[in-house]
């Protein structure tokens, strides 16, 4: 009877753990879905920097009008001929905002010159700025963290909160999006993306909007 009782207890514990795990998975998935359905739009610094997922034309126009956006930084890179990209250029131009492209992958650390280009835009692009990627979680999180750290002077720990699951960033369980965290901490700890390295390259970087600006 004693062995049977222990086995029954183990089965009950396993069932509880399985149920709890299921609840957590559903909650995590539900939050991620909610962020995508709502565009994952957040103010990093009100009236200065906003972040989002890829928005359709109507939603982008609404965000630009609501927050008086003057610059849109697209972290997916220039993709002429793709419907989403052509629409984004059209809407941005129609709303009188400037558009900039920076090609960054969500699963690999950016090359230093790309990182420097992004930092330059975060510092100098007309504000308020909207920065976006596809999901608004990983690349946008890196950009937001860089802004907080290099422009606003926040601590590295506080800035790194922009790379959190609150915004849909999930760098655990082997997720390759941890590359965004590594890129930020390399800069914060004085690695190959260091602020000094950025300053040394400032004069060699071009600063121009993407797409037609007539």
QUIJO-V189434 format. One record per backbone hydrogen bond with DSSP energy under -1.0 kcal/mol. NH is the residue of the N-H (numbers start at 0). CO is the residue of the C=O. E is the energy in kcal/mol with one decimal. If there is no record, write none. Layout:
BEGIN
NH|CO|E + NH|CO|E
END
This chain:
BEGIN
4|0|-2.6 + 5|1|-2.0 + 6|2|-2.4 + 7|3|-2.3 + 8|4|-2.1 + 9|5|-2.5 + 10|6|-2.4 + 11|7|-2.1 + 12|8|-2.6 + 13|9|-2.7 + 14|10|-2.2 + 15|11|-2.3 + 16|12|-2.8 + 17|13|-2.5 + 18|14|-2.5 + 19|15|-2.7 + 20|16|-2.6 + 21|17|-2.3 + 22|18|-2.2 + 23|19|-2.3 + 24|20|-2.6 + 25|21|-2.6 + 26|22|-2.5 + 27|23|-2.9 + 28|24|-2.8 + 29|25|-2.6 + 30|26|-2.4 + 31|27|-2.3 + 32|28|-2.3 + 33|29|-2.4 + 34|30|-2.4 + 35|31|-1.9 + 36|32|-2.5 + 37|33|-1.7 + 39|34|-1.6 + 41|50|-2.3 + 43|48|-2.1 + 44|48|-2.0 + 47|44|-2.5 + 48|44|-2.3 + 49|128|-2.8 + 50|41|-2.6 + 51|130|-1.6 + 52|38|-3.0 + 53|133|-2.3 + 59|55|-2.8 + 60|56|-2.4 + 61|57|-2.1 + 62|58|-2.5 + 63|59|-2.6 + 64|60|-2.3 + 65|61|-3.0 + 66|62|-2.5 + 68|63|-1.5 + 69|127|-3.0 + 70|127|-1.5 + 71|97|-2.5 + 72|129|-3.0 + 73|99|-3.2 + 74|131|-2.9 + 81|78|-2.1 + 85|81|-2.7 + 86|82|-2.4 + 87|83|-1.9 + 88|84|-2.5 + 89|85|-2.2 + 90|86|-2.8 + 91|87|-2.7 + 92|88|-2.4 + 93|89|-2.3 + 94|90|-1.9 + 95|92|-1.4 + 96|91|-2.4 + 97|69|-2.9 + 99|71|-2.8 + 101|73|-2.8 + 103|74|-2.0 + 114|110|-2.5 + 115|111|-2.8 + 116|112|-1.8 + 117|113|-2.3 + 118|114|-2.3 + 119|115|-2.6 + 120|116|-2.1 + 121|117|-2.5 + 122|118|-1.9 + 123|119|-2.2 + 124|120|-2.7 + 128|47|-2.8 + 129|70|-2.7 + 130|49|-2.7 + 131|72|-2.4 + 132|51|-1.2 + 141|137|-2.2 + 142|138|-2.4 + 143|139|-2.6 + 144|140|-2.4 + 145|141|-2.4 + 146|142|-2.2 + 147|143|-2.3 + 148|144|-2.2 + 149|145|-3.2 + 150|146|-1.9 + 151|146|-2.0 + 153|147|-2.9 + 158|154|-2.7 + 159|155|-2.4 + 160|157|-1.1 + 161|158|-1.9 + 162|159|-1.9 + 166|163|-1.6 + 167|164|-1.4 + 168|163|-1.9 + 174|171|-1.6 + 177|174|-1.3 + 178|175|-1.8 + 179|176|-1.9 + 181|177|-2.3 + 182|178|-2.3 + 183|179|-2.0 + 184|180|-2.6 + 185|181|-2.1 + 186|182|-1.5 + 187|183|-2.6 + 188|184|-1.9 + 189|186|-1.8 + 190|185|-4.3 + 193|190|-1.9 + 197|193|-2.0 + 198|194|-2.3 + 199|195|-1.9 + 203|200|-1.4 + 204|201|-1.2 + 209|98|-4.6
END
